Amino acid sequence: MLDKQFFGDDKFRDYLDGNFIAIHAIRGKKSGDELYKQYNVRGTPTVLVAMADGTEIDRIIGYGPPAD
């Protein structure tokens, strides 16, 4: 659902790519499982915003309306 609502939206994707480094962590893949563990992600979808050093700034859990 997140892929369709947000990451698949060209306007949102342009903003994301111009301002952030996006990482799509998938449970069941080694790199995804490591991030889930590192940030104690308990449910999906979770959107996590972190500083370059890994310090968490914000976390959004669950689905919401599409971004304007």
N, C-alpha and C positions, 0 to 999 in steps of 0.2 A: 504494500500500500504506500509506504514512504517513497519507494522508487517511482511509482506512478504519479503521486500527488506533488512531490517536491523535486526529487532528483531528475525526473524526466521532464520537468518544466524548464524550457530554455531560459526564461527570464531569471528564475531562481538559480539555475545552474551557472549562468553568467556571473551573478552576484557572488555565489559561493566560490567559484573558481578565482574571482578577482580579489577576494578578501580572506580566504581560508585555504588550508590544505585539508581536503576531505579524505577521510579514511572510512571505508565501508567494511566493518568487521562482521564476519559471518560465523555464527556458532557452528561448531563442528569442524572448522578449519583451524589449524594450529595457531596462525596469527590472530584470528578472531577470538579464539578461546583465551589466548594470553591477554588480550585487551579487556575482555569481559572480566577476567580475574583481577587484573591490575586496577580497574575502575569499579569493581564490585557491581557490575551490571547484573540485575536480578530478573529483568523482564524486557521484552521487546514490544514495540520499538523503543529504543532509547537514543536520543540525540544528545551528544555530550560535546561541550565546547571547552577546549583546554588551551593553555598558553604553550609556547614552543617548548618549554621545559617540562611539560606534562601536567602542570598544576591545573586542576579543574576549575573552570570559571562558572559554568552553568550546566544543568542537566534537565532535559525535557523527556518525560516518560509518557508513552501512549500516543494515540492519534489525536490530531486536531484538525480544524478546518484548513483547507488549502491557503497558502500564503498569498497575500495581495501582491 
